[in-house]
């Protein structure tokens, strides 16, 4: 995936994770935030990040997401 940036970009990539339900609504599983400042250009960052609840919500979350990130300039 490519994440274009704009003037409003705050320097964080936010990943929201949902399950898929064929019937009914998809359930929120958690979110992960990665600071772009923690990425080194040209190096693959391989991370397991613990999922967190949404701001202002009392989500029950558990689990992790595995991300491989590469920043190019």
Backbone as a ProteinNet text record, in pm:
[ID]
protein_1_A
[PRIMARY]
XXXXXXXXXXXXXXXXXXXXXXXXXXXXXXXXXXXXXXXXXXXXXXXXXXXXXXXXXXXXXXXXXXXXXXXXX
[TERTIARY]
83	0	87.5	37.2	104.7	17.2	77.4	4.3	47	-32.4	3.6	-14.9	60.4	48.4	-5.7	-53	-103.1	-52.8	-90.4	-49.9	-106.7	-218.6	-283.1	-224.4	-128.7	-69.8	3.8	-29.8	29.8	152.2	197.7	318	292.9	165.8	131	49.9	82.3	-1	-90.7	-221	-317.4	-380.3	-369.3	-426.9	-541.8	-665.1	-779.6	-813.9	-829.2	-847	-989.6	-1057.1	-1192.6	-1196.8	-1289.6	-1315.2	-1418.3	-1443.8	-1543.2	-1655.9	-1776.1	-1893.6	-1978.8	-2010	-2094.9	-2234.3	-2282.8	-2413.7	-2392.6	-2449.9	-2430.9	-2317	-2277.5	-2173.4	-2035.8	-1935.4	-1797.2	-1761.1	-1681.8	-1646.8	-1508.2	-1498	-1370.4	-1285.4	-1161.8	-1071	-964.2	-932	-832	-764.8	-676.6	-603.6	-457.7	-373.9	-230.2	-184.1	-93.6	-40.9	110.1	161.1	304.8	348.5	448.2	503.4	596.5	576.5	662.5	805.8	820.2	953.8	1035.6	968.8	1040.7	1093.1	1052	1093.8	1221	1310.8	1434.9	1420.1	1441.5	1425.8	1510.5	1447.7	1516.5	1531.7	1490.6	1501.7	1363.2	1347.8	1220.5	1208.4	1097.3	1067.2	965.3	1003.8	920.4	876.2	745.4	697.4	571.3	559.7	433.4	386.9	264.3	213	84.9	80	-39.5	-152.7	-269.7	-385.8	-436.1	-483.5	-532.4	-676.5	-752.3	-889	-886.9	-1001.5	-1017.1	-1024.4	-982.2	-987.6	-1133.4	-1157.7	-1291.5	-1389.8	-1345.2	-1433.9	-1387.6	-1477.9	-1443.1	-1441.8	-1363.1	-1352.4	-1278.9	-1327.9	-1252.7	-1164.8	-1035.9	-943.6	-839.2	-792.6	-678.2	-619.2	-493.4	-425.5	-321.9	-257.9	-151.2	-169.3	-102.9	-98.5	48.9	76.8	213.8	224.8	318.5	339.5	482.8	497.4	629.1	616.6	696.2	685.4	816.6	807.3	924	893.2	974.9	957	1054.5	1000.3	1083.6	1062.9	1164.9	1154.3	1174
-117.4	0	123.7	227.1	355.9	452.5	523.9	619.8	760.2	827.6	965.6	1054.6	1161	1253.5	1386.8	1464.2	1598.4	1692.6	1819.7	1917.7	1883.4	1811	1777.1	1650.8	1587.2	1464.1	1491.7	1416.1	1441.2	1355.6	1277.2	1197.7	1057.3	1019.1	885.4	809.4	682.2	592.2	518.4	518.3	453.3	336.9	218.7	97.7	52.8	52.2	1.9	-135.8	-232.4	-372.3	-415.7	-476.8	-527.4	-672	-749.5	-881.4	-863.7	-969	-963.9	-1060	-1008	-1090.1	-1093.2	-1213.2	-1227.7	-1172.3	-1199.6	-1148.8	-1060	-943.2	-850.3	-754.4	-682.7	-582.5	-636.8	-580.9	-617.7	-563.3	-639	-600.4	-537.8	-429.7	-363.8	-451.2	-479.9	-563.3	-481.4	-363.5	-278.7	-188.5	-104.8	-13.1	-9.5	24.1	37.5	167.7	236.1	363.5	351.2	390.8	388.9	529.6	580.3	711.6	698.2	782	781.3	818	896.3	936.5	817.6	707.2	588.2	503	535.7	458.2	516.7	428.8	472.3	450.2	553.6	539.1	423.9	341.4	231.6	105.7	107	-11.2	-66.5	-197.7	-261.5	-268.9	-220.2	-226	-337.6	-441.2	-558.7	-554.2	-530.1	-506.9	-586.2	-633.1	-681	-570.6	-521.2	-410.9	-456.7	-436.1	-471.1	-376.2	-432.4	-351.8	-274.6	-153	-62.7	-23.5	22.9	70.6	207.2	242	374.1	480.6	600.6	711.3	739.3	751.9	785.4	670	549.1	432.1	331.3	246.7	140.1	6.9	2.4	-119.3	-227.4	-350.3	-464.2	-513	-496.3	-538	-631.2	-720.8	-804.5	-853.9	-880.6	-929	-830.8	-872	-792.9	-792.9	-698.4	-693.7	-698.4	-775	-785.7	-693.7	-598.4	-502.4	-507.8	-499.1	-477.6	-347.3	-250	-116.2	-76.1	-8.5	43.4	186.5	279.5	419.9	452.5	508.7	557.5	706.7	774.7	919.8	959.3
0	0	0	-57	-56.2	22.1	116.7	197.6	159	74.8	41.4	163.6	169.5	282.2	234.1	326.7	296.6	404.7	393.7	494.3	632	635.6	762.4	826	762.5	813.4	943.6	1049.2	1181.2	1210.3	1113.6	1132.7	1182.6	1197.4	1244.1	1139.7	1125.8	1045.9	1144.1	1119	1207.5	1131.8	1190	1132.3	1221.5	1167.3	1241.8	1186.9	1278.2	1241	1274.9	1175.9	1193.1	1146.6	1203.3	1146.8	1035.6	961.4	854.6	889.1	898	923.8	799	752.8	634.9	663.5	784.9	826.2	948	947.6	1058.8	1029	1132.1	1111.9	1148.2	1085.7	1116.1	1254	1328	1464.1	1469.2	1545.5	1567.1	1657.3	1615	1693.1	1764.4	1711.2	1774.5	1672.4	1721.2	1632.9	1674.8	1579	1603.3	1539.8	1607.7	1558.5	1545.5	1429	1404	1366.2	1435.6	1403.6	1283.1	1184.6	1066	1105.4	1211	1255.8	1305.3	1341	1388	1272.1	1149.4	1032.1	972.2	931.7	866.5	716	634.7	490.2	435.3	352.7	286.3	368.6	495.8	581.1	612.7	601.4	634.6	786.2	836.4	979.5	999.6	1071.7	1095.7	1241.8	1264.1	1400	1430.3	1552.9	1609.6	1703.6	1682.1	1762.6	1832.1	1963.1	2040	2003.7	1974.8	1938.5	2060.1	2035.1	2138.7	2108.9	2211	2185	2115.8	2058.1	1997.3	2107	2073	2169	2206.4	2335.6	2382.8	2382.1	2348.2	2344	2447.9	2490.5	2584.8	2511.2	2404.2	2323.7	2401.7	2389.1	2441.2	2327.5	2343.9	2238.1	2296	2211.7	2246.2	2116.6	2121.8	2003	1953.7	1847.2	1786.6	1635.2	1571.9	1425.9	1385.2	1280.5	1229.8	1109.1	1117	1009.4	961.2	829.7	767.8	690.5	730.3	673.4	609.5	496.1	426.4	386.2	431.6	393.1	280.3	175.8	66.6	53.4	7.6	-7.1	-150.4
[MASK]
+++++++++++++++++++++++++++++++++++++++++++++++++++++++++++++++++++++++++

